Amino acid sequence: MRLFILSLVCFLAFCLGSCSVVEGIFKAGMVWGILLVVGFIALIIFIIAKVSGGRK
């Protein structure tokens, strides 16, 4: 019984530790995704401004 409890505690510690790692990866991915979208929109606005500004 003691071995079972020890195994269960080790298993839960491993699972909870891996959940925090996955959470960190998703947070980093979300930040990069937001930065890429903002950069892409800024690039489109810059290109439109250059194209429309050059026709004056």
Protein Blocks (a to p, Z undefined) as FASTA:
>chain_A
ZZmmmmmmmmmmmmmmmmmmmmmmmmmmmmmmmmmmmmmmmmmmmmmmmmmmmmZZ
